[in-house]
Amino acid sequence: MKIINIQDNLLRKGEFIAGSEATGTHACYLIYGVLEPGEERVISPGPGHEEIYCIIKGEVEVNNENEEFFLSKGQCIYLVGRERVTFKAPEKTVIYVVSGGHSEGGKHHHL
């Protein structure tokens, strides 16, 4: 068992990754992200990865090639591999977490 302290990174800009450096393994990771009002970020797990993106504060506008919708606190989306969307914080700060791991047979390329 390991304790990972993300408290020092709460509300900072960008993302904090609790990954292999903190856990010693590439099997899974957690990303804590903050978007300021008007900020956009392209979201994609990347080849060999699967991720669940969960909004824990605010509401985020989600865009992909085919549609636009909103996710609110407590709602999640699941993406695999090269799937990608854009998150945008329309009016207020958005906080989200991402849990991810490797697809069956996938190899790591980051973290």
Secondary structure, DSSP 8 states (H G I E B T S, - for coil): ------GGGTT-SEEEEESHHHHS-SSEEEEEEEE-TT-EEEE---TTEEEEEEEEESEEEEE-SS-EEEEETT-EEEEETT--EEEE--SS-EEEEEEEEE-TT------
